[in-house]
Amino acid sequence: MDLNRIPLFAALTRKMDWLGDRQRVLAQNVANADTPGYRANELKPLSFRALMGGPIATNAAKLRPTAPMHLAGTTGQGEFRTEKAKDPYEITPSGNGVVLEQQIAKMADNQMQFAASTGLYKKHINMLRLALGRRGM
């Protein structure tokens, strides 16, 4: 049974993918906290339409199979668009716009959202198991 065919699981998976990419972007910001001229990046917020599987404006090229037996392929990691963080409230004399406290707070928020998403995922898996007559975890 492919759980991604169930809209709730597809939406939760998409949200966790977005949160994973956001964690990568935030980690890059922290890693470049001392780089002169570096400005913090942020992922474009995930819209409800994107969460429900609607069209997403990405820079990724679409892969097209050249033979009927070829697999369609995936876009891989980083399918969400990054943008420069708006109005950094603190810029160092070297031009760096990364505020470590702000990035750490965003990482904590990201962790809480990921924990909530995985918790929902587990609860719904257990609900499906119960509906099928199997014992949950």
Beta strands, then each sheet from edge to edge (+ up, - down):
strand 1: 41-43
strand 2: 82-84
sheet 1: 1+ 2-
end
